[in-house]
Amino acid sequence: MNTDILKLYKQLDDMDQTKEVKLLKNQIRETLYPNLRMHFLELTSIGRVIGYDEFQNELKKAIELVEAQKK
């Protein structure tokens, strides 16, 4: 589901930024934040199983990927 929402957001980025388009983009962002939090809680649960040190190492790798995307 998140993939479809992200595709829609990208399509909206390419459209004229009318009031309606901006409103829809804001609604999508508001939907994504709770999803992000839920996924993070799920990841934390995985950390309990694989161990928090290993989980922390994986988070560091994820942060490196995010940093690379920002450039």
Predicted model as a PDB file, atoms N, CA, C, CB and O in Angstrom, pLDDT in the B-factor column:
MODEL        1                                                                  
ATOM      1  N   MET A   1       0.824  -1.199   0.000  1.00 62.00           N  
ATOM      2  CA  MET A   1       0.000   0.000   0.000  1.00 62.00           C  
ATOM      3  C   MET A   1       0.867   1.262   0.000  1.00 62.00           C  
ATOM      4  CB  MET A   1      -0.937  -0.001   1.212  1.00 62.00           C  
ATOM      5  O   MET A   1       0.587   2.205  -0.739  1.00 62.00           O  
ATOM      6  N   ASN A   2       1.909   1.283   0.817  1.00 77.00           N  
ATOM      7  CA  ASN A   2       2.765   2.466   0.846  1.00 77.00           C  
ATOM      8  C   ASN A   2       3.378   2.742  -0.513  1.00 77.00           C  
ATOM      9  CB  ASN A   2       3.861   2.301   1.883  1.00 77.00           C  
ATOM     10  O   ASN A   2       3.561   3.901  -0.886  1.00 77.00           O  
ATOM     11  N   THR A   3       3.699   1.696  -1.258  1.00 87.00           N  
ATOM     12  CA  THR A   3       4.286   1.882  -2.573  1.00 87.00           C  
ATOM     13  C   THR A   3       3.322   2.617  -3.494  1.00 87.00           C  
ATOM     14  CB  THR A   3       4.678   0.536  -3.180  1.00 87.00           C  
ATOM     15  O   THR A   3       3.729   3.514  -4.233  1.00 87.00           O  
ATOM     16  N   ASP A   4       2.059   2.247  -3.454  1.00 90.00           N  
ATOM     17  CA  ASP A   4       1.056   2.929  -4.275  1.00 90.00           C  
ATOM     18  C   ASP A   4       0.908   4.389  -3.865  1.00 90.00           C  
ATOM     19  CB  ASP A   4      -0.294   2.216  -4.167  1.00 90.00           C  
ATOM     20  O   ASP A   4       0.780   5.272  -4.714  1.00 90.00           O  
ATOM     21  N   ILE A   5       0.925   4.632  -2.568  1.00 88.00           N  
ATOM     22  CA  ILE A   5       0.804   6.003  -2.075  1.00 88.00           C  
ATOM     23  C   ILE A   5       2.009   6.830  -2.515  1.00 88.00           C  
ATOM     24  CB  ILE A   5       0.674   6.020  -0.535  1.00 88.00           C  
ATOM     25  O   ILE A   5       1.861   7.988  -2.906  1.00 88.00           O  
ATOM     26  N   LEU A   6       3.198   6.240  -2.453  1.00 89.00           N  
ATOM     27  CA  LEU A   6       4.406   6.948  -2.865  1.00 89.00           C  
ATOM     28  C   LEU A   6       4.394   7.247  -4.367  1.00 89.00           C  
ATOM     29  CB  LEU A   6       5.645   6.129  -2.503  1.00 89.00           C  
ATOM     30  O   LEU A   6       4.819   8.320  -4.795  1.00 89.00           O  
ATOM     31  N   LYS A   7       3.905   6.290  -5.164  1.00 91.00           N  
ATOM     32  CA  LYS A   7       3.797   6.529  -6.609  1.00 91.00           C  
ATOM     33  C   LYS A   7       2.829   7.674  -6.892  1.00 91.00           C  
ATOM     34  CB  LYS A   7       3.334   5.249  -7.339  1.00 91.00           C  
ATOM     35  O   LYS A   7       3.095   8.533  -7.732  1.00 91.00           O  
ATOM     36  N   LEU A   8       1.706   7.675  -6.183  1.00 92.00           N  
ATOM     37  CA  LEU A   8       0.730   8.743  -6.359  1.00 92.00           C  
ATOM     38  C   LEU A   8       1.344  10.089  -5.996  1.00 92.00           C  
ATOM     39  CB  LEU A   8      -0.519   8.479  -5.507  1.00 92.00           C  
ATOM     40  O   LEU A   8       1.146  11.076  -6.705  1.00 92.00           O  
ATOM     41  N   TYR A   9       2.089  10.131  -4.896  1.00 92.00           N  
ATOM     42  CA  TYR A   9       2.730  11.371  -4.468  1.00 92.00           C  
ATOM     43  C   TYR A   9       3.679  11.883  -5.550  1.00 92.00           C  
ATOM     44  CB  TYR A   9       3.491  11.156  -3.145  1.00 92.00           C  
ATOM     45  O   TYR A   9       3.693  13.076  -5.852  1.00 92.00           O  
ATOM     46  N   LYS A  10       4.477  10.977  -6.135  1.00 92.00           N  
ATOM     47  CA  LYS A  10       5.403  11.367  -7.200  1.00 92.00           C  
ATOM     48  C   LYS A  10       4.641  11.910  -8.408  1.00 92.00           C  
ATOM     49  CB  LYS A  10       6.279  10.170  -7.619  1.00 92.00           C  
ATOM     50  O   LYS A  10       5.069  12.880  -9.032  1.00 92.00           O  
ATOM     51  N   GLN A  11       3.510  11.280  -8.735  1.00 94.00           N  
ATOM     52  CA  GLN A  11       2.699  11.759  -9.851  1.00 94.00           C  
ATOM     53  C   GLN A  11       2.158  13.155  -9.558  1.00 94.00           C  
ATOM     54  CB  GLN A  11       1.542  10.786 -10.137  1.00 94.00           C  
ATOM     55  O   GLN A  11       2.099  14.007 -10.444  1.00 94.00           O  
ATOM     56  N   LEU A  12       1.768  13.376  -8.314  1.00 94.00           N  
ATOM     57  CA  LEU A  12       1.260  14.690  -7.930  1.00 94.00           C  
ATOM     58  C   LEU A  12       2.354  15.744  -8.007  1.00 94.00           C  
ATOM     59  CB  LEU A  12       0.675  14.643  -6.519  1.00 94.00           C  
ATOM     60  O   LEU A  12       2.082  16.901  -8.329  1.00 94.00           O  
ATOM     61  N   ASP A  13       3.589  15.351  -7.714  1.00 92.00           N  
ATOM     62  CA  ASP A  13       4.720  16.276  -7.825  1.00 92.00           C  
ATOM     63  C   ASP A  13       4.876  16.801  -9.243  1.00 92.00           C  
ATOM     64  CB  ASP A  13       6.008  15.593  -7.383  1.00 92.00           C  
ATOM     65  O   ASP A  13       5.288  17.942  -9.450  1.00 92.00           O  
ATOM     66  N   ASP A  14       4.545  15.961 -10.219  1.00 92.00           N  
ATOM     67  CA  ASP A  14       4.710  16.332 -11.621  1.00 92.00           C  
ATOM     68  C   ASP A  14       3.545  17.153 -12.162  1.00 92.00           C  
ATOM     69  CB  ASP A  14       4.879  15.094 -12.456  1.00 92.00           C  
ATOM     70  O   ASP A  14       3.610  17.648 -13.288  1.00 92.00           O  
ATOM     71  N   MET A  15       2.497  17.302 -11.389  1.00 93.00           N  
ATOM     72  CA  MET A  15       1.310  18.043 -11.825  1.00 93.00           C  
ATOM     73  C   MET A  15       1.415  19.512 -11.424  1.00 93.00           C  
ATOM     74  CB  MET A  15       0.032  17.418 -11.228  1.00 93.00           C  
ATOM     75  O   MET A  15       2.238  19.883 -10.588  1.00 93.00           O  
ATOM     76  N   ASP A  16       0.574  20.334 -12.029  1.00 94.00           N  
ATOM     77  CA  ASP A  16       0.466  21.718 -11.589  1.00 94.00           C  
ATOM     78  C   ASP A  16       0.063  21.723 -10.117  1.00 94.00           C  
ATOM     79  CB  ASP A  16      -0.563  22.513 -12.460  1.00 94.00           C  
ATOM     80  O   ASP A  16      -0.840  20.990  -9.716  1.00 94.00           O  
ATOM     81  N   GLN A  17       0.721  22.534  -9.328  1.00 94.00           N  
ATOM     82  CA  GLN A  17       0.503  22.539  -7.887  1.00 94.00           C  
ATOM     83  C   GLN A  17      -0.709  23.401  -7.516  1.00 94.00           C  
ATOM     84  CB  GLN A  17       1.758  23.046  -7.164  1.00 94.00           C  
ATOM     85  O   GLN A  17      -0.578  24.464  -6.909  1.00 94.00           O  
ATOM     86  N   THR A  18      -1.874  22.916  -7.894  1.00 94.00           N  
ATOM     87  CA  THR A  18      -3.112  23.604  -7.546  1.00 94.00           C  
ATOM     88  C   THR A  18      -3.404  23.399  -6.070  1.00 94.00           C  
ATOM     89  CB  THR A  18      -4.290  23.101  -8.412  1.00 94.00           C  
ATOM     90  O   THR A  18      -2.737  22.617  -5.393  1.00 94.00           O  
ATOM     91  N   LYS A  19      -4.392  24.098  -5.590  1.00 96.00           N  
ATOM     92  CA  LYS A  19      -4.796  23.966  -4.186  1.00 96.00           C  
ATOM     93  C   LYS A  19      -5.176  22.525  -3.866  1.00 96.00           C  
ATOM     94  CB  LYS A  19      -5.975  24.907  -3.872  1.00 96.00           C  
ATOM     95  O   LYS A  19      -4.827  22.010  -2.804  1.00 96.00           O  
ATOM     96  N   GLU A  20      -5.886  21.877  -4.779  1.00 95.00           N  
ATOM     97  CA  GLU A  20      -6.329  20.500  -4.565  1.00 95.00           C  
ATOM     98  C   GLU A  20      -5.156  19.525  -4.533  1.00 95.00           C  
ATOM     99  CB  GLU A  20      -7.310  20.091  -5.653  1.00 95.00           C  
ATOM    100  O   GLU A  20      -5.123  18.605  -3.715  1.00 95.00           O  
ATOM    101  N   VAL A  21      -4.200  19.734  -5.427  1.00 95.00           N  
ATOM    102  CA  VAL A  21      -3.026  18.861  -5.476  1.00 95.00           C  
ATOM    103  C   VAL A  21      -2.219  19.016  -4.190  1.00 95.00           C  
ATOM    104  CB  VAL A  21      -2.146  19.183  -6.717  1.00 95.00           C  
ATOM    105  O   VAL A  21      -1.776  18.028  -3.605  1.00 95.00           O  
ATOM    106  N   LYS A  22      -2.034  20.245  -3.760  1.00 95.00           N  
ATOM    107  CA  LYS A  22      -1.293  20.478  -2.510  1.00 95.00           C  
ATOM    108  C   LYS A  22      -2.002  19.848  -1.320  1.00 95.00           C  
ATOM    109  CB  LYS A  22      -1.109  21.981  -2.268  1.00 95.00           C  
ATOM    110  O   LYS A  22      -1.354  19.279  -0.441  1.00 95.00           O  
ATOM    111  N   LEU A  23      -3.327  19.945  -1.284  1.00 96.00           N  
ATOM    112  CA  LEU A  23      -4.105  19.349  -0.198  1.00 96.00           C  
ATOM    113  C   LEU A  23      -3.935  17.836  -0.194  1.00 96.00           C  
ATOM    114  CB  LEU A  23      -5.594  19.718  -0.328  1.00 96.00           C  
ATOM    115  O   LEU A  23      -3.734  17.240   0.863  1.00 96.00           O  
ATOM    116  N   LEU A  24      -4.011  17.217  -1.353  1.00 95.00           N  
ATOM    117  CA  LEU A  24      -3.848  15.770  -1.446  1.00 95.00           C  
ATOM    118  C   LEU A  24      -2.447  15.345  -1.025  1.00 95.00           C  
ATOM    119  CB  LEU A  24      -4.133  15.295  -2.867  1.00 95.00           C  
ATOM    120  O   LEU A  24      -2.286  14.338  -0.336  1.00 95.00           O  
ATOM    121  N   LYS A  25      -1.435  16.105  -1.432  1.00 95.00           N  
ATOM    122  CA  LYS A  25      -0.065  15.796  -1.016  1.00 95.00           C  
ATOM    123  C   LYS A  25       0.085  15.885   0.500  1.00 95.00           C  
ATOM    124  CB  LYS A  25       0.927  16.747  -1.698  1.00 95.00           C  
ATOM    125  O   LYS A  25       0.752  15.046   1.106  1.00 95.00           O  
ATOM    126  N   ASN A  26      -0.518  16.877   1.108  1.00 96.00           N  
ATOM    127  CA  ASN A  26      -0.466  16.991   2.570  1.00 96.00           C  
ATOM    128  C   ASN A  26      -1.158  15.812   3.244  1.00 96.00           C  
ATOM    129  CB  ASN A  26      -1.112  18.303   3.026  1.00 96.00           C  
ATOM    130  O   ASN A  26      -0.680  15.306   4.259  1.00 96.00           O  
ATOM    131  N   GLN A  27      -2.273  15.379   2.688  1.00 95.00           N  
ATOM    132  CA  GLN A  27      -2.984  14.228   3.248  1.00 95.00           C  
ATOM    133  C   GLN A  27      -2.147  12.959   3.131  1.00 95.00           C  
ATOM    134  CB  GLN A  27      -4.333  14.035   2.541  1.00 95.00           C  
ATOM    135  O   GLN A  27      -2.145  12.122   4.034  1.00 95.00           O  
ATOM    136  N   ILE A  28      -1.447  12.825   2.032  1.00 94.00           N  
ATOM    137  CA  ILE A  28      -0.573  11.659   1.862  1.00 94.00           C  
ATOM    138  C   ILE A  28       0.536  11.680   2.901  1.00 94.00           C  
ATOM    139  CB  ILE A  28       0.029  11.624   0.439  1.00 94.00           C  
ATOM    140  O   ILE A  28       0.822  10.655   3.521  1.00 94.00           O  
ATOM    141  N   ARG A  29       1.168  12.840   3.103  1.00 93.00           N  
ATOM    142  CA  ARG A  29       2.227  12.933   4.119  1.00 93.00           C  
ATOM    143  C   ARG A  29       1.692  12.597   5.502  1.00 93.00           C  
ATOM    144  CB  ARG A  29       2.843  14.338   4.126  1.00 93.00           C  
ATOM    145  O   ARG A  29       2.359  11.906   6.272  1.00 93.00           O  
ATOM    146  N   GLU A  30       0.509  13.073   5.823  1.00 93.00           N  
ATOM    147  CA  GLU A  30      -0.092  12.771   7.123  1.00 93.00           C  
ATOM    148  C   GLU A  30      -0.356  11.281   7.277  1.00 93.00           C  
ATOM    149  CB  GLU A  30      -1.391  13.551   7.303  1.00 93.00           C  
ATOM    150  O   GLU A  30      -0.316  10.763   8.393  1.00 93.00           O  
ATOM    151  N   THR A  31      -0.624  10.592   6.192  1.00 90.00           N  
ATOM    152  CA  THR A  31      -0.820   9.147   6.225  1.00 90.00           C  
ATOM    153  C   THR A  31       0.502   8.413   6.396  1.00 90.00           C  
ATOM    154  CB  THR A  31      -1.516   8.679   4.955  1.00 90.00           C  
ATOM    155  O   THR A  31       0.565   7.396   7.086  1.00 90.00           O  
ATOM    156  N   LEU A  32       1.547   8.920   5.774  1.00 91.00           N  
ATOM    157  CA  LEU A  32       2.834   8.232   5.800  1.00 91.00           C  
ATOM    158  C   LEU A  32       3.529   8.293   7.156  1.00 91.00           C  
ATOM    159  CB  LEU A  32       3.733   8.814   4.757  1.00 91.00           C  
ATOM    160  O   LEU A  32       4.212   7.342   7.539  1.00 91.00           O  
ATOM    161  N   TYR A  33       3.370   9.385   7.882  1.00 92.00           N  
ATOM    162  CA  TYR A  33       4.044   9.490   9.180  1.00 92.00           C  
ATOM    163  C   TYR A  33       3.619   8.400  10.163  1.00 92.00           C  
ATOM    164  CB  TYR A  33       3.772  10.847   9.788  1.00 92.00           C  
ATOM    165  O   TYR A  33       4.490   7.776  10.769  1.00 92.00           O  
ATOM    166  N   PRO A  34       2.322   8.141  10.348  1.00 92.00           N  
ATOM    167  CA  PRO A  34       1.944   7.032  11.241  1.00 92.00           C  
ATOM    168  C   PRO A  34       2.447   5.680  10.723  1.00 92.00           C  
ATOM    169  CB  PRO A  34       0.419   6.985  11.406  1.00 92.00           C  
ATOM    170  O   PRO A  34       2.812   4.806  11.510  1.00 92.00           O  
ATOM    171  N   ASN A  35       2.465   5.514   9.403  1.00 90.00           N  
ATOM    172  CA  ASN A  35       2.985   4.270   8.836  1.00 90.00           C  
ATOM    173  C   ASN A  35       4.471   4.112   9.164  1.00 90.00           C  
ATOM    174  CB  ASN A  35       2.767   4.239   7.309  1.00 90.00           C  
ATOM    175  O   ASN A  35       4.929   3.020   9.502  1.00 90.00           O  
ATOM    176  N   LEU A  36       5.207   5.200   9.060  1.00 91.00           N  
ATOM    177  CA  LEU A  36       6.627   5.172   9.394  1.00 91.00           C  
ATOM    178  C   LEU A  36       6.829   4.785  10.856  1.00 91.00           C  
ATOM    179  CB  LEU A  36       7.272   6.537   9.110  1.00 91.00           C  
ATOM    180  O   LEU A  36       7.679   3.952  11.171  1.00 91.00           O  
ATOM    181  N   ARG A  37       6.058   5.381  11.731  1.00 94.00           N  
ATOM    182  CA  ARG A  37       6.170   5.057  13.162  1.00 94.00           C  
ATOM    183  C   ARG A  37       5.844   3.584  13.427  1.00 94.00           C  
ATOM    184  CB  ARG A  37       5.233   5.959  13.989  1.00 94.00           C  
ATOM    185  O   ARG A  37       6.523   2.927  14.216  1.00 94.00           O  
ATOM    186  N   MET A  38       4.801   3.069  12.764  1.00 94.00           N  
ATOM    187  CA  MET A  38       4.414   1.673  12.953  1.00 94.00           C  
ATOM    188  C   MET A  38       5.513   0.740  12.468  1.00 94.00           C  
ATOM    189  CB  MET A  38       3.102   1.373  12.219  1.00 94.00           C  
ATOM    190  O   MET A  38       5.818  -0.261  13.117  1.00 94.00           O  
ATOM    191  N   HIS A  39       6.105   1.071  11.328  1.00 93.00           N  
ATOM    192  CA  HIS A  39       7.192   0.240  10.813  1.00 93.00           C  
ATOM    193  C   HIS A  39       8.392   0.276  11.755  1.00 93.00           C  
ATOM    194  CB  HIS A  39       7.607   0.706   9.405  1.00 93.00           C  
ATOM    195  O   HIS A  39       9.063  -0.738  11.949  1.00 93.00           O  
ATOM    196  N   PHE A  40       8.657   1.416  12.327  1.00 92.00           N  
ATOM    197  CA  PHE A  40       9.777   1.511  13.256  1.00 92.00           C  
ATOM    198  C   PHE A  40       9.527   0.659  14.499  1.00 92.00           C  
ATOM    199  CB  PHE A  40      10.020   2.972  13.653  1.00 92.00           C  
ATOM    200  O   PHE A  40      10.443   0.010  15.003  1.00 92.00           O  
ATOM    201  N   LEU A  41       8.290   0.661  14.991  1.00 95.00           N  
ATOM    202  CA  LEU A  41       7.956  -0.192  16.135  1.00 95.00           C  
ATOM    203  C   LEU A  41       8.125  -1.668  15.786  1.00 95.00           C  
ATOM    204  CB  LEU A  41       6.518   0.076  16.601  1.00 95.00           C  
ATOM    205  O   LEU A  41       8.590  -2.456  16.610  1.00 95.00           O  
ATOM    206  N   GLU A  42       7.754  -2.033  14.582  1.00 95.00           N  
ATOM    207  CA  GLU A  42       7.944  -3.412  14.136  1.00 95.00           C  
ATOM    208  C   GLU A  42       9.428  -3.760  14.071  1.00 95.00           C  
ATOM    209  CB  GLU A  42       7.288  -3.627  12.762  1.00 95.00           C  
ATOM    210  O   GLU A  42       9.836  -4.853  14.464  1.00 95.00           O  
ATOM    211  N   LEU A  43      10.232  -2.819  13.571  1.00 93.00           N  
ATOM    212  CA  LEU A  43      11.673  -3.041  13.513  1.00 93.00           C  
ATOM    213  C   LEU A  43      12.263  -3.202  14.915  1.00 93.00           C  
ATOM    214  CB  LEU A  43      12.358  -1.883  12.782  1.00 93.00           C  
ATOM    215  O   LEU A  43      13.151  -4.027  15.132  1.00 93.00           O  
ATOM    216  N   THR A  44      11.767  -2.417  15.848  1.00 94.00           N  
ATOM    217  CA  THR A  44      12.242  -2.528  17.221  1.00 94.00           C  
ATOM    218  C   THR A  44      11.930  -3.913  17.780  1.00 94.00           C  
ATOM    219  CB  THR A  44      11.608  -1.438  18.101  1.00 94.00           C  
ATOM    220  O   THR A  44      12.731  -4.480  18.523  1.00 94.00           O  
ATOM    221  N   SER A  45      10.786  -4.450  17.430  1.00 95.00           N  
ATOM    222  CA  SER A  45      10.436  -5.810  17.862  1.00 95.00           C  
ATOM    223  C   SER A  45      11.404  -6.827  17.270  1.00 95.00           C  
ATOM    224  CB  SER A  45       8.990  -6.155  17.453  1.00 95.00           C  
ATOM    225  O   SER A  45      11.785  -7.789  17.937  1.00 95.00           O  
ATOM    226  N   ILE A  46      11.797  -6.616  16.027  1.00 94.00           N  
ATOM    227  CA  ILE A  46      12.785  -7.503  15.414  1.00 94.00           C  
ATOM    228  C   ILE A  46      14.103  -7.403  16.173  1.00 94.00           C  
ATOM    229  CB  ILE A  46      12.989  -7.154  13.917  1.00 94.00           C  
ATOM    230  O   ILE A  46      14.802  -8.402  16.346  1.00 94.00           O  
ATOM    231  N   GLY A  47      14.442  -6.196  16.623  1.00 94.00           N  
ATOM    232  CA  GLY A  47      15.658  -5.996  17.399  1.00 94.00           C  
ATOM    233  C   GLY A  47      15.682  -6.813  18.674  1.00 94.00           C  
ATOM    234  O   GLY A  47      16.741  -7.262  19.113  1.00 94.00           O  
ATOM    235  N   ARG A  48      14.512  -7.006  19.271  1.00 94.00           N  
ATOM    236  CA  ARG A  48      14.450  -7.849  20.473  1.00 94.00           C  
ATOM    237  C   ARG A  48      14.845  -9.283  20.150  1.00 94.00           C  
ATOM    238  CB  ARG A  48      13.037  -7.818  21.084  1.00 94.00           C  
ATOM    239  O   ARG A  48      15.412  -9.976  20.994  1.00 94.00           O  
ATOM    240  N   VAL A  49      14.551  -9.729  18.940  1.00 95.00           N  
ATOM    241  CA  VAL A  49      14.829 -11.109  18.548  1.00 95.00           C  
ATOM    242  C   VAL A  49      16.273 -11.266  18.100  1.00 95.00           C  
ATOM    243  CB  VAL A  49      13.882 -11.551  17.432  1.00 95.00           C  
ATOM    244  O   VAL A  49      16.956 -12.189  18.542  1.00 95.00           O  
ATOM    245  N   ILE A  50      16.752 -10.381  17.230  1.00 95.00           N  
ATOM    246  CA  ILE A  50      18.105 -10.538  16.689  1.00 95.00           C  
ATOM    247  C   ILE A  50      19.168  -9.929  17.597  1.00 95.00           C  
ATOM    248  CB  ILE A  50      18.190  -9.906  15.313  1.00 95.00           C  
ATOM    249  O   ILE A  50      20.363 -10.149  17.397  1.00 95.00           O  
ATOM    250  N   GLY A  51      18.739  -9.179  18.575  1.00 95.00           N  
ATOM    251  CA  GLY A  51      19.668  -8.524  19.489  1.00 95.00           C  
ATOM    252  C   GLY A  51      19.820  -7.058  19.114  1.00 95.00           C  
ATOM    253  O   GLY A  51      19.889  -6.696  17.939  1.00 95.00           O  
ATOM    254  N   TYR A  52      19.870  -6.234  20.143  1.00 93.00           N  
ATOM    255  CA  TYR A  52      19.888  -4.791  19.900  1.00 93.00           C  
ATOM    256  C   TYR A  52      21.190  -4.303  19.275  1.00 93.00           C  
ATOM    257  CB  TYR A  52      19.650  -4.057  21.188  1.00 93.00           C  
ATOM    258  O   TYR A  52      21.189  -3.303  18.558  1.00 93.00           O  
ATOM    259  N   ASP A  53      22.295  -4.988  19.533  1.00 95.00           N  
ATOM    260  CA  ASP A  53      23.550  -4.583  18.883  1.00 95.00           C  
ATOM    261  C   ASP A  53      23.472  -4.793  17.384  1.00 95.00           C  
ATOM    262  CB  ASP A  53      24.739  -5.366  19.458  1.00 95.00           C  
ATOM    263  O   ASP A  53      23.878  -3.924  16.612  1.00 95.00           O  
ATOM    264  N   GLU A  54      22.949  -5.952  16.960  1.00 95.00           N  
ATOM    265  CA  GLU A  54      22.793  -6.220  15.539  1.00 95.00           C  
ATOM    266  C   GLU A  54      21.779  -5.258  14.919  1.00 95.00           C  
ATOM    267  CB  GLU A  54      22.360  -7.676  15.314  1.00 95.00           C  
ATOM    268  O   GLU A  54      21.972  -4.771  13.805  1.00 95.00           O  
ATOM    269  N   PHE A  55      20.704  -4.994  15.649  1.00 94.00           N  
ATOM    270  CA  PHE A  55      19.687  -4.052  15.190  1.00 94.00           C  
ATOM    271  C   PHE A  55      20.302  -2.665  14.999  1.00 94.00           C  
ATOM    272  CB  PHE A  55      18.511  -3.990  16.191  1.00 94.00           C  
ATOM    273  O   PHE A  55      20.037  -1.994  14.002  1.00 94.00           O  
ATOM    274  N   GLN A  56      21.111  -2.248  15.946  1.00 95.00           N  
ATOM    275  CA  GLN A  56      21.767  -0.944  15.857  1.00 95.00           C  
ATOM    276  C   GLN A  56      22.690  -0.887  14.637  1.00 95.00           C  
ATOM    277  CB  GLN A  56      22.566  -0.652  17.145  1.00 95.00           C  
ATOM    278  O   GLN A  56      22.740   0.130  13.945  1.00 95.00           O  
ATOM    279  N   ASN A  57      23.413  -1.964  14.374  1.00 96.00           N  
ATOM    280  CA  ASN A  57      24.283  -1.999  13.192  1.00 96.00           C  
ATOM    281  C   ASN A  57      23.471  -1.852  11.909  1.00 96.00           C  
ATOM    282  CB  ASN A  57      25.089  -3.307  13.156  1.00 96.00           C  
ATOM    283  O   ASN A  57      23.883  -1.151  10.986  1.00 96.00           O  
ATOM    284  N   GLU A  58      22.319  -2.513  11.855  1.00 95.00           N  
ATOM    285  CA  GLU A  58      21.462  -2.405  10.674  1.00 95.00           C  
ATOM    286  C   GLU A  58      20.897  -0.991  10.531  1.00 95.00           C  
ATOM    287  CB  GLU A  58      20.318  -3.426  10.750  1.00 95.00           C  
ATOM    288  O   GLU A  58      20.758  -0.485   9.417  1.00 95.00           O  
ATOM    289  N   LEU A  59      20.576  -0.365  11.643  1.00 94.00           N  
ATOM    290  CA  LEU A  59      20.088   1.015  11.585  1.00 94.00           C  
ATOM    291  C   LEU A  59      21.178   1.953  11.066  1.00 94.00           C  
ATOM    292  CB  LEU A  59      19.609   1.475  12.976  1.00 94.00           C  
ATOM    293  O   LEU A  59      20.890   2.879  10.307  1.00 94.00           O  
ATOM    294  N   LYS A  60      22.406   1.720  11.465  1.00 96.00           N  
ATOM    295  CA  LYS A  60      23.517   2.545  10.970  1.00 96.00           C  
ATOM    296  C   LYS A  60      23.644   2.411   9.458  1.00 96.00           C  
ATOM    297  CB  LYS A  60      24.846   2.144  11.654  1.00 96.00           C  
ATOM    298  O   LYS A  60      23.883   3.398   8.763  1.00 96.00           O  
ATOM    299  N   LYS A  61      23.484   1.189   8.945  1.00 96.00           N  
ATOM    300  CA  LYS A  61      23.534   0.976   7.499  1.00 96.00           C  
ATOM    301  C   LYS A  61      22.372   1.718   6.824  1.00 96.00           C  
ATOM    302  CB  LYS A  61      23.482  -0.544   7.164  1.00 96.00           C  
ATOM    303  O   LYS A  61      22.538   2.315   5.761  1.00 96.00           O  
ATOM    304  N   ALA A  62      21.218   1.670   7.447  1.00 94.00           N  
ATOM    305  CA  ALA A  62      20.046   2.362   6.888  1.00 94.00           C  
ATOM    306  C   ALA A  62      20.274   3.869   6.863  1.00 94.00           C  
ATOM    307  CB  ALA A  62      18.775   2.030   7.704  1.00 94.00           C  
ATOM    308  O   ALA A  62      19.906   4.538   5.898  1.00 94.00           O  
ATOM    309  N   ILE A  63      20.875   4.402   7.912  1.00 95.00           N  
ATOM    310  CA  ILE A  63      21.161   5.839   7.969  1.00 95.00           C  
ATOM    311  C   ILE A  63      22.137   6.226   6.862  1.00 95.00           C  
ATOM    312  CB  ILE A  63      21.735   6.228   9.353  1.00 95.00           C  
ATOM    313  O   ILE A  63      21.996   7.287   6.253  1.00 95.00           O  
ATOM    314  N   GLU A  64      23.122   5.376   6.600  1.00 96.00           N  
ATOM    315  CA  GLU A  64      24.065   5.646   5.513  1.00 96.00           C  
ATOM    316  C   GLU A  64      23.333   5.697   4.171  1.00 96.00           C  
ATOM    317  CB  GLU A  64      25.175   4.570   5.478  1.00 96.00           C  
ATOM    318  O   GLU A  64      23.635   6.543   3.329  1.00 96.00           O  
ATOM    319  N   LEU A  65      22.372   4.791   3.972  1.00 95.00           N  
ATOM    320  CA  LEU A  65      21.582   4.801   2.741  1.00 95.00           C  
ATOM    321  C   LEU A  65      20.765   6.084   2.620  1.00 95.00           C  
ATOM    322  CB  LEU A  65      20.656   3.582   2.693  1.00 95.00           C  
ATOM    323  O   LEU A  65      20.664   6.665   1.539  1.00 95.00           O  
ATOM    324  N   VAL A  66      20.186   6.517   3.727  1.00 94.00           N  
ATOM    325  CA  VAL A  66      19.398   7.751   3.723  1.00 94.00           C  
ATOM    326  C   VAL A  66      20.305   8.938   3.400  1.00 94.00           C  
ATOM    327  CB  VAL A  66      18.690   7.961   5.094  1.00 94.00           C  
ATOM    328  O   VAL A  66      19.934   9.804   2.606  1.00 94.00           O  
ATOM    329  N   GLU A  67      21.461   8.981   3.994  1.00 95.00           N  
ATOM    330  CA  GLU A  67      22.409  10.067   3.725  1.00 95.00           C  
ATOM    331  C   GLU A  67      22.796  10.098   2.245  1.00 95.00           C  
ATOM    332  CB  GLU A  67      23.669   9.910   4.601  1.00 95.00           C  
ATOM    333  O   GLU A  67      22.905  11.171   1.653  1.00 95.00           O  
ATOM    334  N   ALA A  68      23.002   8.927   1.652  1.00 95.00           N  
ATOM    335  CA  ALA A  68      23.358   8.857   0.241  1.00 95.00           C  
ATOM    336  C   ALA A  68      22.206   9.360  -0.638  1.00 95.00           C  
ATOM    337  CB  ALA A  68      23.734   7.415  -0.143  1.00 95.00           C  
ATOM    338  O   ALA A  68      22.447   9.990  -1.667  1.00 95.00           O  
ATOM    339  N   GLN A  69      20.969   9.089  -0.244  1.00 92.00           N  
ATOM    340  CA  GLN A  69      19.808   9.548  -1.000  1.00 92.00           C  
ATOM    341  C   GLN A  69      19.640  11.060  -0.939  1.00 92.00           C  
ATOM    342  CB  GLN A  69      18.557   8.876  -0.484  1.00 92.00           C  
ATOM    343  O   GLN A  69      19.129  11.666  -1.881  1.00 92.00           O  
ATOM    344  N   LYS A  70      20.063  11.670   0.158  1.00 91.00           N  
ATOM    345  CA  LYS A  70      19.918  13.112   0.326  1.00 91.00           C  
ATOM    346  C   LYS A  70      20.829  13.903  -0.615  1.00 91.00           C  
ATOM    347  CB  LYS A  70      20.210  13.493   1.762  1.00 91.00           C  
ATOM    348  O   LYS A  70      20.549  15.059  -0.932  1.00 91.00           O  
ATOM    349  N   LYS A  71      21.913  13.277  -1.056  1.00 80.00           N  
ATOM    350  CA  LYS A  71      22.912  13.989  -1.878  1.00 80.00           C  
ATOM    351  C   LYS A  71      22.461  14.151  -3.294  1.00 80.00           C  
ATOM    352  CB  LYS A  71      24.234  13.266  -1.861  1.00 80.00           C  
ATOM    353  O   LYS A  71      23.181  14.725  -4.110  1.00 80.00           O  
TER     354      LYS A  71                                                      
ENDMDL                                                                          
END                                                                             
